[in-house]
Amino acid sequence: MIKPQRLKRGDTVAIVSLSSGIGGESVFKHRYEIGKRRLEEEFGLNVIAMPNALKGIKYPDKHPEARASDLMEAFEDDSIKAIITMIGGNDTIRLLPYINFETIQKNPKIFMGYSDTTINHFMMYKAGLTSFYGPCIFMEFAENVAMHDYTKRYIVDTLFDTKSEMCINPSPHWTSEFLDWADESNNKIARTMTADTKGFELL
């Protein structure tokens, strides 16, 4: 498997919407702006959105080839060092006919996301590229009030640090509290955290 180069401050990362186009809807766009700002201010990265990433829900749904085009262009662009997904969804499998695996293989770089993005990780695996099952813009980077320290620590340890190995410990706290993203005032309310008592569970 090909391992991509680690990030450093000043690098450019691309945001893609490979599943849901929610990031382009006016009522939710503030979440994208929060996540983008934190990538820039807290990690020192230059953030760009690929051409179809902010077109809303309807256009990407009707045009999986446009979503795939964003991914392929991000891999082909030598100035882009990492690709992070906006959010998951339910139909990124429809990108498959438009994926050029040779392009991914010849232009290895960090790719990160989760949920429906699992399918995209299988695409990376088929191309021989090690990818990162981790935070997306809407959830972890745009977390209410501030990013969790646990998330920030492991982003730095995994994507930036040059250590040859690392130990991933379970988070001491977690939350599943729902606060409506459509209500922008909720961004100022920290979600209730619950202390972890189980550690990792083997499923």
N, C-alpha and C positions, 0 to 999 in steps of 0.2 A: 504494500500500500504506500502511496505517495503522501508524505506529510508536508503540509503547506508551511510557508515561512511565518514566523510569529509577527505580531503587530508591534509597532513602536509609535510613540506620540508623533503626530503630524501625518500619519498614514490616512489614506482615503478609504472609507467603507461605503458600500452601496446598499440601499434598502430596496428590497423586492417584495411584491405582493404576489405570491405564487398560488395562493388559495383564495381567501376572502379579500375583497377590495375595500373593506370597511375603512381603511386608513384614509381613503380619499373622500369619504362622506363628510360634509361640512359639520355635522353635529358631533363627529368623533375626531376631527382632524387635530384638535388640541392635544390628544394623546400622542399623536405622531410628533408634534412639535416639542412636547416634553421629553420624549425619548431621544429625539434628535439632539436637543440641547444638552442632555446629560452625557451623551456620547462625546459631544464636543468639549464640554466644560470639565467633566470628571475624568475622561480618559484621553483628552487631547487629540481627538480624531477629527478628520474632515469628513462630513457626512453628505452624501448626495442620494436623492431618490431617483431610481431608474424611471424612464419615460412613462411607463404605464402603472407605476406603483400607487399613484394618487388619483387615479381616474374614477374612483368610486366603485360601487358594487356591480352595477349592470354591465359596463363595458368589459371588464375582465372576465365576468361570467360567460359572456357571449364570445369572447376571444381568448381562449387558452393559448393560442399561438402568440398573442401579444405578451402574455405573462412569461412564456418560455423565451421569447425574444429578449426580454429584460435580463433573464438569467444568463443567456448565452452572451449578450453584450457585456455584462458585468465580468464574465470570465475572460472575454477577449480583450478587455481594456487593461493594459499593463499598469495604469495609474491606480487601479482599484486593487486593494490588498485583502479585503474581506467582504463577504456578502452576508447580510443579516436579514431575516424575514420580518415582515411587518407583524404578522399573526398567522395562525393556522386557518382552518376552514374545513372543507369537506371534498374537494374535487381536484386536487393538484395532480392526480393520476392522469387527468386529461392533457397534461403537458407532455406526456411521454413520447408521442409521435414527433414532437418538434425538438427533442433533445439531441444534441450532437455530443456523444460521449468522448469523441476524440478531442473536441474543443476543451472539455473539462480536464481531460488527462494532460493535455499539453500546456494548460494554464492553471496549475494548482494554486489554490488560495483558500483561505478560511471560509467555510460555509457553516452558518449556525441558525438554528430554529428548532421547533418541536411540534408536537401534535400532528396535524395533517402533513407537516413538513417531513415526517418520518418517511413518506414516499420519496421525497427529494433526497433524503439521506441514502436510500437504496439506489437512487440514480448515481450519487457520488460513489457509492461502493462499487457499482457496476463499472464505473470509469476508473476505479483503482485509487480514489482519493479519500483520505481520512477526513471525516467531517465532524462537526461538534453539535451534539444534541443538547442545546442550551437555550438561553434567554432570547426572547423576541422583543420587538419594540413596544408593542401595545401593553404587554404584561409586565415584564420585569424592569425594562429600562424606563417605562412610564409609570412605575408603581406610585401610588398615592403618597404625597408629601415628599418622600425620598426613597431611593433604592435601598433595599435591605443590605446591610453590611456583608452578610454571607454571600449574596449574589456578587457584589462588587469584588470581594476578595478572590472568588474563584474565577471570575472573568480575568482579573489581572494574572493570577497564578497560571491559568490555562492558556490564555491568548497572548500574553505579553512576556512573562518571565522566561528565562532561558534554562531553568533547572531541568535536569534530565528525567526526574521522576517527582511525583507528588502524592500526598495522601488526601483523599477526599473524605472528610468527616460529615456526618449528618448535621443538618441545621438544627440549632437548639430551639428554634421556634418556627411555626408555620401558620398560615392563614388561608381560609377559603371564604372569607366574608365577601358578600356581593355588595358592591357600591356601583350604581348605574353610571356607566361612562358617559351617557348622554347629558348628565347633569355635571357641568364643568366645575361647580362648587365642590363636588366630591373629591376633586384632586387635592383639596386642602384638608381632607379627613384621613388620618392614618387608619388603616384597617386593623381590626383587633387581632392580636397575635396569641397563639396558643403554645404553651411549652410542650416540646416533644418529649415523650416518655418511652418511645419504642426503639428509636434509632432506625437503622436500615432494616427493611423487611425483604426477605428473599421470596419472590413470587414464583 
